[in-house]
Amino acid sequence: MRFLRGRGLDAETRETLQPRLWAIVVVLALIVAYIVGFTAENTKHVTVHFVVLSAHTSVIWLILLSLAIGIVFGILLSQLYRRRRRHQRS
């Protein structure tokens, strides 16, 4: 983040201001605010129908479950791809 470094400031002033730290704090605060708002907006309960059963849950848990399943499958596919490339090289 070179653009945050003050060129005309001396080292002591730059150390006191710490613009990079403040930028990180602001970004983290925005992310937390987004997560809180996202969770608050998705508290509605829905019924999910599977082939053999149904479940009644809130939308946020459904979204998080879908995210977790997607992450697990993504990791597994990347491992398979890596193993296949390694096997083709040897």
SULVEN-V53720 format. One record per residue. RES is the residue in three letters. PHI is phi in radians with two decimals (NA if undefined). Layout:
# SULVEN-V53720
res=RES phi=PHI
res=RES phi=PHI
This chain:
# SULVEN-V53720
res=MET phi=NA
res=ARG phi=-1.14
res=PHE phi=-1.18
res=LEU phi=-1.50
res=ARG phi=-1.35
res=GLY phi=-1.40
res=ARG phi=-1.31
res=GLY phi=-1.57
res=LEU phi=-1.65
res=ASP phi=-1.37
res=ALA phi=-1.10
res=GLU phi=-1.16
res=THR phi=-1.15
res=ARG phi=-1.07
res=GLU phi=-1.19
res=THR phi=-1.22
res=LEU phi=-1.26
res=GLN phi=0.81
res=PRO phi=-1.09
res=ARG phi=-1.15
res=LEU phi=-1.06
res=TRP phi=-1.15
res=ALA phi=-1.12
res=ILE phi=-1.14
res=VAL phi=-1.07
res=VAL phi=-1.14
res=VAL phi=-1.10
res=LEU phi=-1.11
res=ALA phi=-1.11
res=LEU phi=-1.14
res=ILE phi=-1.14
res=VAL phi=-1.10
res=ALA phi=-1.09
res=TYR phi=-1.12
res=ILE phi=-1.10
res=VAL phi=-1.10
res=GLY phi=-1.12
res=PHE phi=-1.08
res=THR phi=-1.16
res=ALA phi=-1.11
res=GLU phi=-1.35
res=ASN phi=-1.98
res=THR phi=-1.64
res=LYS phi=-1.07
res=HIS phi=-1.54
res=VAL phi=-2.34
res=THR phi=-1.83
res=VAL phi=-1.80
res=HIS phi=-1.78
res=PHE phi=-1.63
res=VAL phi=-1.13
res=VAL phi=-1.92
res=LEU phi=-2.66
res=SER phi=-2.21
res=ALA phi=-2.34
res=HIS phi=-1.94
res=THR phi=-2.60
res=SER phi=-1.46
res=VAL phi=-1.09
res=ILE phi=-1.09
res=TRP phi=-1.20
res=LEU phi=-1.15
res=ILE phi=-1.13
res=LEU phi=-1.14
res=LEU phi=-1.11
res=SER phi=-1.09
res=LEU phi=-1.08
res=ALA phi=-1.09
res=ILE phi=-1.11
res=GLY phi=-1.11
res=ILE phi=-1.13
res=VAL phi=-1.08
res=PHE phi=-1.13
res=GLY phi=-1.10
res=ILE phi=-1.14
res=LEU phi=-1.10
res=LEU phi=-1.15
res=SER phi=-1.18
res=GLN phi=-1.17
res=LEU phi=-1.10
res=TYR phi=-1.08
res=ARG phi=-1.11
res=ARG phi=-1.12
res=ARG phi=-1.15
res=ARG phi=-1.14
res=ARG phi=-1.15
res=HIS phi=-1.20
res=GLN phi=-1.22
res=ARG phi=-1.24
res=SER phi=-1.60
